[in-house]
Amino acid sequence: MLFNSFTFLLFFPIVTIIYFLLPQRARWAWLLAASCYFYMFFKAVYILILFFTIIIDYFAGILLENEQNAKRKKWWLIASLVANVGVLAVFKYFNFLNGNILGLCTLFGATNPIPYLSILLPIGLSFHTFQAMSYTIEVYRSHQKAERHFGIYALYVMFYPQLVAGPIERPQNMLHQFYEKHVFDYTRAVQGLRLMLWGMFKKVVIADRLTLFVDPVYNHPNDYHGFQTILATIFFSFQIFCDFSGYSDIALGSAKVMGFDLMVNFNRPYFSKSISEFWKRWHISLSTWFRDYLYISLGGNRVSKTRTYLNQFITFTVSGLWHGANWTFVIWGALHGGYLIIGERTKKFRGKIGANIGLGKTPHLNKLVQVTTTFALAAFAWIFFRAATFADAVTIIKNSLHISKAQLFMFGKDEYNFILCFVFIGLMELVHWLMRKGDLNHLLNNQPAFVRWVIYLVFLLLVINFGVFGNHQFIYFQF
């Protein structure tokens, strides 16, 4: 079920109202049933995959907690991780790996007898798989007690607000919340609905409108040049942010109305002054997942500088592969790993250059240069993330260098939506600038009641009158 659909407009209030009307002992069952319905709305049969991993990890958690032998305990963890990664390997990476094997076979004049699998990638598979893996890892590390209530554990994996696109939660944050009794709280409900409205604005008013200009360029890269490809890349940078952070806001908001607190997944990433800062603000639940479970496991920064850089590069490259079974995603991740390493290696040198040209004396200009540079680096990497193939990405880059004045008016056929894109991006960034000292709720709580209600009405009318509707799927559903 899509958050930006009429069905969800009915689903959310019905689920929420019944949740508060039910006695505490029945609430987990109601949320689990609602979450199953929510997921089965996409493709019902794929819920069997979820059940498989849930059963495996539920019993793995109990075995890990009961096992006293360190060696056997490690093997139980490995078995659990293999089961989860195995599901990902079959449904997400099998055809990718098989395609690469076919390429090698062709190179050496051999044949590949392994057929491709005709299967669709289950919605949000990587998200709930990583959430399940965090549970068994935390139990193995004795940071979390094994959950004995099967229904509660299943709900931890399947909780509908963050089921298909995160945030990727940790058991320490979520499991205890399913046992707590949540009474309806007007203040929390208002805060949650604010987030949902803000997320919907970013998704249907900005992201889905930007699609009108991004898709033609990236679907037919040979037909566009210069400013056309540059603007499409800038637009995609905002499209993917508005699409994904919009989903996260709706997820956080819908959970908050019912009394649940999910982790914040975005914090104005395009205001970052470095790539390192960018990854502390972008998809926070995933970046911290890789930090805690891969980067630190590889040795983190407790090893030599060279090994630390290698650990960073491996982590970002694997993160790229997590996003999709395509070399373009691997390159995207590797680029960010390279950015981070180069940034650290040149930090002193860049500081000296800034001091020599006087940037240190003008902190606002210095910050603007840093933010602009970081955005440009991120936008360049987004080319590989969005392009269907490596060849398409190269074409986009090459064509971006062919600039002419005529291309400034590339979107003249749809000037109305073209102008609206800039207006609404500007409005969003203005709100982000006002949020520099706190989150959205902090910003609005400091306003008089009349001002708050005017803001609510304005954004509601913007969504209704300027939203691009049509059940556009969220970009990160494919991961």
C-alpha positions in Angstrom: 0.0 0.0 0.0 1.3 3.4 -0.9 1.3 6.3 1.6 0.3 8.6 -1.3 -2.9 6.7 -2.1 -6.5 7.1 -1.4 -6.5 3.6 0.2 -4.0 4.7 2.8 -6.1 7.8 3.5 -8.8 5.3 4.7 -6.4 2.7 6.2 -4.5 5.0 8.5 -7.4 6.5 10.5 -9.2 3.1 10.7 -6.1 1.3 12.0 -5.3 4.1 14.4 -8.8 4.5 15.9 -9.3 0.7 16.4 -5.8 0.5 17.9 -6.8 3.0 20.7 -10.2 1.4 21.2 -8.7 -2.1 21.8 -7.5 -3.4 25.1 -3.7 -3.4 25.5 -3.4 -7.2 25.3 -5.0 -7.2 21.8 -3.2 -4.3 20.3 -0.1 -6.2 19.0 -2.4 -8.6 17.2 -4.3 -5.8 15.5 -1.1 -4.0 14.4 0.4 -7.2 13.1 -2.8 -8.0 11.1 -2.9 -4.5 9.8 0.8 -4.7 8.8 0.2 -8.0 7.0 -2.7 -6.4 5.1 -0.5 -3.3 4.3 2.3 -5.5 2.9 0.0 -8.0 1.0 -1.5 -5.0 -0.8 1.6 -5.0 -3.1 1.9 -8.8 -3.8 0.3 -11.2 -1.3 2.5 -14.2 -1.9 5.7 -12.4 -0.9 4.6 -12.3 2.7 5.7 -15.9 2.9 9.3 -14.7 2.5 8.8 -12.4 5.5 7.3 -15.3 7.5 10.3 -17.5 6.6 12.9 -15.0 7.9 10.8 -14.1 10.9 10.6 -17.7 12.0 14.3 -18.3 11.4 15.4 -15.2 13.3 12.9 -15.7 16.2 14.3 -19.1 17.0 17.8 -18.0 16.3 17.5 -15.2 18.9 16.4 -17.7 21.6 19.1 -20.2 20.7 21.7 -17.4 20.8 20.6 -16.3 24.2 20.5 -19.9 25.6 23.8 -21.0 24.1 26.7 -20.9 26.6 29.4 -22.3 24.2 30.9 -19.3 22.4 31.8 -21.3 19.3 28.3 -22.8 18.9 26.8 -19.4 19.6 28.8 -17.9 16.7 27.6 -20.7 14.4 24.0 -20.0 15.3 24.5 -16.3 14.4 26.2 -17.3 11.1 23.2 -19.6 10.3 20.8 -16.8 10.9 22.8 -14.3 8.8 23.2 -16.8 6.0 19.4 -17.4 5.9 18.8 -13.7 5.6 21.5 -12.9 3.2 20.5 -16.0 1.2 17.0 -14.6 0.7 18.6 -11.4 -0.6 21.0 -13.3 -2.8 18.2 -15.3 -4.5 15.6 -12.5 -5.0 17.9 -9.5 -5.4 21.3 -10.6 -6.6 21.0 -13.9 -8.3 20.4 -12.6 -11.8 23.0 -9.9 -11.3 25.7 -12.4 -10.4 24.5 -14.8 -13.1 24.8 -12.0 -15.6 28.3 -11.3 -14.6 29.2 -15.0 -14.8 27.7 -15.0 -18.3 29.9 -12.1 -19.3 33.0 -13.9 -18.1 31.9 -17.1 -19.9 31.4 -15.1 -23.1 34.8 -13.5 -22.7 36.5 -16.9 -22.5 34.4 -18.5 -25.2 32.4 -20.7 -22.7 28.7 -21.1 -22.1 26.8 -20.5 -18.9 24.3 -23.2 -18.2 22.7 -21.4 -15.3 19.3 -20.0 -16.3 18.0 -16.6 -15.1 15.2 -16.6 -12.5 11.9 -15.0 -13.5 11.1 -13.5 -10.2 10.2 -10.0 -9.0 12.1 -8.3 -6.1 9.8 -8.2 -3.1 9.0 -4.7 -1.9 11.4 -3.4 0.7 13.3 -6.7 1.0 16.6 -5.1 2.0 15.0 -3.0 4.7 13.2 -5.6 6.7 16.1 -8.1 6.2 18.6 -5.7 7.7 16.2 -4.9 10.6 16.0 -8.7 11.3 19.7 -9.0 11.1 20.2 -6.2 13.6 18.1 -8.2 16.1 20.1 -11.4 16.0 23.4 -9.5 16.0 22.3 -7.5 19.1 21.2 -10.7 20.9 24.5 -12.3 20.0 26.4 -9.3 21.5 24.2 -9.5 24.6 22.9 -6.0 23.9 19.4 -7.2 23.6 17.4 -10.0 25.3 15.8 -12.5 23.0 12.1 -11.8 22.3 10.0 -14.8 23.5 6.7 -13.4 22.3 6.5 -14.6 18.6 3.8 -12.1 17.7 5.7 -9.1 19.1 8.9 -10.2 17.3 6.9 -10.5 14.1 5.5 -7.0 14.6 9.0 -5.7 15.2 9.9 -6.8 11.7 6.6 -6.0 10.0 5.4 -2.8 11.8 3.7 -1.2 8.8 4.9 2.5 9.0 8.5 1.5 8.4 8.1 -2.0 6.8 9.0 -1.3 3.2 11.4 1.7 3.3 12.6 2.1 6.9 13.9 3.6 8.9 15.8 0.5 9.8 15.1 0.2 13.5 17.1 -1.5 16.2 15.4 -3.9 18.7 16.5 -1.8 21.7 14.4 1.1 20.4 11.3 -0.8 19.1 10.6 -4.0 21.0 9.8 -2.4 24.4 7.4 0.1 22.7 5.1 -2.7 21.7 4.6 -3.6 25.4 3.9 -0.1 26.5 0.3 1.2 26.8 -0.2 4.2 24.6 -3.1 6.4 25.3 -4.3 8.9 22.8 -2.3 12.1 23.2 -3.5 15.2 21.3 -0.1 16.8 21.3 1.6 13.7 19.9 -1.2 13.3 17.3 -0.7 16.9 16.1 3.1 16.4 15.9 2.6 13.2 13.9 0.1 14.7 11.5 2.4 17.7 10.9 5.2 15.2 9.9 2.8 13.3 7.6 1.6 16.6 5.9 5.2 17.7 5.5 6.2 14.3 4.1 3.2 14.3 1.7 4.2 17.8 0.5 7.7 16.7 -0.3 6.5 13.5 -2.1 3.5 14.6 -4.2 4.2 18.3 -4.7 7.9 18.2 -5.3 9.3 14.7 -5.9 6.6 13.5 -8.3 6.6 16.8 -10.2 10.4 16.6 -10.6 9.8 13.2 -12.2 8.3 14.9 -15.2 11.7 16.4 -16.0 14.1 13.8 -14.7 12.6 10.7 -16.4 12.7 11.9 -20.0 16.4 12.8 -19.7 17.6 9.7 -17.9 15.4 7.3 -19.9 16.7 8.8 -23.2 20.1 10.2 -22.3 21.3 10.5 -26.0 18.5 13.0 -26.7 19.6 15.6 -24.1 22.7 17.8 -23.7 24.2 20.5 -21.6 21.9 22.4 -19.3 19.3 19.7 -20.0 21.3 16.9 -18.3 22.7 19.2 -15.6 19.3 20.4 -14.6 17.9 16.9 -14.7 20.7 15.7 -12.4 20.1 18.6 -10.0 16.4 17.9 -10.1 17.0 14.2 -9.4 19.1 15.1 -6.3 16.0 16.9 -4.9 13.6 14.3 -6.2 15.3 11.4 -4.4 15.6 13.4 -1.2 12.0 14.6 -1.3 10.7 11.1 -2.2 12.7 9.2 0.4 12.6 11.7 3.3 8.9 12.3 2.5 8.3 8.6 3.1 10.3 8.7 6.3 8.3 11.7 7.6 5.0 9.9 6.9 6.4 6.8 8.6 7.5 8.7 11.6 4.3 10.7 11.7 1.9 7.8 11.4 3.8 5.9 14.2 3.9 9.0 16.4 0.1 9.4 16.3 -0.2 5.9 17.8 2.5 6.7 20.4 5.5 5.1 18.8 8.9 6.8 18.3 10.9 5.8 15.2 14.5 7.1 14.6 15.0 10.2 12.5 16.3 9.2 9.1 17.1 12.6 7.5 18.5 15.9 8.9 18.7 18.5 6.1 21.5 16.6 4.2 22.0 19.2 1.5 23.1 21.7 4.1 26.2 19.5 4.8 29.6 21.1 4.5 31.4 17.8 3.7 30.6 14.3 2.5 31.3 13.0 6.0 28.7 15.3 7.4 26.4 14.4 4.5 26.3 10.7 5.6 25.5 11.8 9.2 22.4 13.5 7.8 21.3 11.2 4.9 19.6 7.8 5.5 20.9 7.8 9.0 19.4 4.4 9.9 21.3 2.7 7.1 24.6 4.6 7.5 24.6 3.8 11.3 23.7 0.2 10.5 26.8 -0.2 8.2 28.9 1.7 10.8 28.0 -0.5 13.7 27.8 -3.9 11.9 30.3 -3.7 9.1 32.7 -0.8 9.5 33.5 -1.5 13.2 33.6 -5.3 12.5 36.3 -4.7 9.9 38.3 -2.8 12.5 36.9 0.7 12.0 39.4 3.3 12.8 41.2 1.2 15.5 43.7 0.1 12.8 46.3 1.8 10.7 45.3 4.8 8.5 45.6 2.7 5.3 43.4 0.0 6.8 40.9 2.6 8.1 40.6 4.0 4.6 40.1 0.5 3.1 37.4 -0.2 5.7 35.6 3.0 4.8 35.9 2.2 1.1 34.6 -1.3 1.6 31.7 -0.1 3.7 30.5 2.5 1.2 30.9 0.1 -1.7 28.9 -2.6 0.0 26.3 0.1 0.9 26.1 0.9 -2.8 25.5 -2.8 -3.6 22.8 -2.9 -0.9 20.8 -0.3 -2.9 20.6 -2.4 -6.1 22.0 -5.3 -8.1 23.7 -3.2 -10.7 27.3 -1.9 -11.1 26.0 1.6 -11.2 25.1 1.3 -7.5 28.5 -0.1 -6.7 30.1 2.8 -8.4 27.8 5.2 -6.6 28.9 3.8 -3.2 32.6 3.6 -4.2 32.4 7.3 -5.3 31.2 8.3 -1.8 33.9 6.1 -0.2 36.5 7.8 -2.4 35.1 11.3 -1.6 35.4 10.5 2.1 39.0 9.3 1.9 40.1 12.2 -0.3 38.3 14.6 1.9 40.2 13.4 5.0 43.5 13.3 3.2 43.2 16.8 1.9 41.6 18.5 4.9 44.7 20.4 6.0 45.6 21.3 2.4 42.1 22.7 1.7 42.2 24.6 5.0 45.5 26.3 3.9 44.0 27.2 0.6 40.9 28.7 2.2 43.1 30.7 4.6 45.3 32.0 1.7 42.3 33.2 -0.4 40.6 34.8 2.7 37.7 32.4 3.1 38.5 32.1 6.8 37.7 35.8 7.2 34.2 35.4 5.6 32.7 32.4 7.4 29.3 32.6 5.6 31.0 32.6 2.2 33.2 29.7 3.3 30.2 27.7 4.4 28.4 28.5 1.1 31.4 27.2 -0.8 31.6 24.0 1.3 27.8 23.3 1.0 27.8 24.0 -2.7 30.9 21.7 -3.3 29.3 18.9 -1.2 26.1 19.2 -3.1 27.9 19.1 -6.4 29.8 16.0 -5.4 26.7 14.2 -4.2 24.8 15.3 -7.4 27.6 13.9 -9.6 27.4 10.5 -7.8 23.6 10.5 -8.2 24.1 10.2 -11.9 25.3 6.6 -11.4 22.5 6.0 -8.9 19.8 7.1 -11.4 21.2 5.9 -14.7 19.9 2.5 -15.9 23.4 1.4 -17.0 27.0 2.5 -16.8 26.9 3.4 -20.4 23.9 5.7 -19.8 25.8 7.3 -16.9 28.8 8.0 -19.1 26.5 9.5 -21.8 24.9 11.8 -19.3 28.3 13.0 -18.1 29.6 13.5 -21.6 26.5 15.3 -22.8 26.5 17.6 -19.7 29.7 19.2 -21.2 27.9 20.2 -24.4 26.4 23.5 -23.3 24.6 26.1 -25.5 22.3 29.0 -24.7 19.3 27.3 -26.5 19.3 24.6 -23.9 18.4 27.1 -21.2 14.8 26.8 -22.4 14.8 23.1 -22.7 11.6 22.7 -20.7 9.7 25.5 -22.5 7.0 23.0 -23.4 6.0 22.8 -19.7 7.0 26.2 -18.3 4.3 26.0 -15.6 5.6 22.9 -13.9 9.2 23.9 -14.5 8.7 27.1 -12.6 6.7 25.3 -9.9 9.7 23.0 -9.3 11.9 25.9 -8.4 9.2 27.6 -6.3 8.5 24.5 -4.2 12.1 23.5 -3.8 12.8 27.1 -2.7 9.9 26.9 -0.2 11.2 23.6 1.2 14.7 24.9 1.6 13.4 28.0 3.3 11.7 25.7 5.8 14.9 23.7 6.2 16.8 26.9 6.9 14.3 27.9 9.6 14.7 24.4 11.1 18.4 24.9 11.6 18.0 25.1 15.4 15.5 22.3 15.8 13.1 19.9 14.0 9.7 20.7 12.4 7.8 20.4 15.6 10.2 22.6 17.5 9.8 25.3 14.8 6.0 25.2 14.8 5.6 24.9 18.6 7.2 28.4 18.9 4.5 29.9 16.7 1.2 31.3 17.9 -1.8 29.0 17.4 -3.2 31.2 14.6 0.1 31.1 12.6 0.3 27.3 13.1 -3.2 26.7 11.7 -2.6 29.1 8.8 0.6 27.1 8.0 -1.4 23.8 8.2 -4.1 25.1 5.9 -1.6 26.5 3.4 0.4 23.2 3.1 -2.8 21.1 2.9 -4.1 23.3 0.1 -0.7 23.0 -1.7 -0.9 19.2 -1.5 -4.5 19.1 -2.7 -4.1 21.7 -5.5 -0.5 21.1 -6.6 0.1 17.4 -5.8 0.9 15.1 -8.7 -1.3 12.2 -7.9 -1.5 8.8 -9.6 0.0 6.4 -7.1 3.6 7.1 -8.0 5.7 4.5 -6.2 8.4 5.6 -3.7 11.9 5.2 -5.2 13.3 3.3 -2.3 10.6 0.6 -2.5 12.8 -1.1 -5.2 15.5 -1.7 -2.5 
